[in-house]
Amino acid sequence: MDMTQTLPDVQYITRENGQRVGVVLAWEDFRSIQARLMDDPDLLIGLSEIELSALSDGVLAVEHQARLSALLERNRAQTLTVGEAKELDRYLEQIDSLNILKARARLTLQYLHQAEQVN
């Protein structure tokens, strides 16, 4: 996300000791910043909160987890065939992809909840 563009003038809410605790923006400026955030390619825009929650909680299916465990055990014992090694690599790539999607879903949920608090 590119936030190097000039931000609008802001007013700060400060405590008596000078510590900044908040920011006041004009509504139009806030919407402009919010629109730039919506361009974040990591956000999964278009999915409902229920879909995002389901995705963020997603796990590998039981039968796949069992097969993965068996392959990992055979890998530790150094008894994998070439085909099983490729199968294990595919599982690990799928798990990496699933974890990335789960993280993106959580990021999107966090963004949506923050936007709700502001609106």
N, C-alpha and C positions, 0 to 999 in steps of 0.2 A: 504494500500500500504506500503510495507516494504522498507524504504529508509535507513536502518541501515547499509547497505553494504558500504564499503569504496568507496568514490567518487574519481575520478581522480584529479590530481593536476589541479588547475585552476589559471588563471590570472585574476586580477580584473582591471576594468576600474575605475579610481578614478578622482575626481575633485581635483583642486589645494588644497582645504582644507582637503583632505584625505577621503572625503565621497565616499564610494563605490557606483557606479551607474550602473555597468554592470559586466558581467563575460564573459571570453573568454575560450572556451573549444576546444580541438581538435575535428574534425568532428566525428571521431570514438567514442570518449568518449560521445559526444552528442547523437549519435545514440544508444549507449548502455543505457544511461539514458532514452532516449525516449522509447526504447523497454521495459524497466522495467515499465514505466508508462502505456504502452499498456496492461500490465497484470492487471491493476486496474479492479476489478470485477464490479465496479459501472459504468464503461464506457460501452455504448451501441455500441460496435464496430460492423460494418457490416451494419448499417443503413445509408442511404444517408442523406445529410444535409436537404433535403426537408422532409424526413420522421421524422427526429429528430425535426425539427421545428413544424411539424404538431402535433407530440406527445407532445411537450412541451407546445403547445397552447391548448391541448385537454381539453374539459369540459364535464360534465355530460349531457347526452341528455336531451332535454327540457321536455319530458314526465317523465323521471326519476327525474329530478329536481322538477317538480310539485308534484310528489308522495312523494318525500323526504320532501318537505315543508309541505305537509299535515300531514305526520307522525310526523314531529317535532312539529307542532302546537298541534296535539293530545297528544303528549308526554308532552308538557308544561301544557296542561289542565289535565294531568294525566288520560286520557281516552283511552289509548292504550290497545288493546287486547294482549294476549300472542303472537299470530301470528304476529300482527303488530309490537310488540317489537322486535321479531326476524328479521322481514323484515327491520326495521330501523337499527338494528345492522349490517345486511348484507350490506345495503347501506353505512353505515359509514366505514365499512371495505373496501369496493370497493373504496370509496373516498380516504381513506388513501393509498391504493395501487396505485391509479391513481396519487396522489400527489408525491409518491415516484418515479414512472416512469417519471413523468414530470421533477422532479429534476434531475434524472439521464440523461435525454435527454438534459437538459440545461447544465449540467456538461460536457457531451460529446461534445456539440456544442462549449462550451468555450475552451475545450481542442483542438478541431479541428482548431478553429480560431487562437489559440496561435501557433499551429504547422505550420499553413500557414504563419504566420508572420516570423517565424524563417527560414522556407524553402524559 
